């Protein structure tokens, strides 16, 4: 089974609409939708915005459905990336975790890896699907934290030399998957570029379109994965 987690309705509704043999399971305020897409077992859920929401949802999904893979999808802010760019995650870390006083790297949670690495085989499979479909993409690091960043000031202590993305859920999902030994990956569509004068306007303009395009591309990825 492939687990799919997005933060907002617009990031998951199109995927849910394509599930056959649909079943719904509710826990508190969360609704999990399971069934098949192209004969592949899937479970899709909207987690809500932020790290705690994401971690709760990923934990419940793993406990209830035991997915082999969890893919985090949706929109993100871009660093050296323009709106409408597709971004495939290499690794994730927190931009708002700092325990360097005790010898850890910036962004590292004590007792866990410096960065949460996307599963190599899954990432390669995703890239093969995108290449076969002639869908352009970028690769790099995702920085997660509980703030909507309008500029890159919070990231000044990180050595960012190429394209990257910022959002509010991915590293938390990756942390849960790491602790519970479930493979994970992340595909994000860039809705806005940090450090531009029209950053907020871009987000408002591209949010819905970017989320929809992200879900459409993820549908192609699901169909191309062998689980």
Secondary structure, 3 states (H helix, E strand, C coil): CEEEEECCHHHHHHHHHCCEEEEEEEECCEEEEEEEECCEEEEEEECCCCHHHHHHHHHHHHHHHCCCEEEEEEEEEEECCCCCCEEEEEEEEECCCCCHHHCCCCCCCCCCCCCEECCHHHHHHHHHHHHHCCCCCEEEEEEECCCCCCCCHHHCCCCCCCCEEEECCHHHHHHHHHHHCCEEEEEEEEEEECCCCCHHHHHHHHHHHHHHHHHHHHHHHHHHCCC
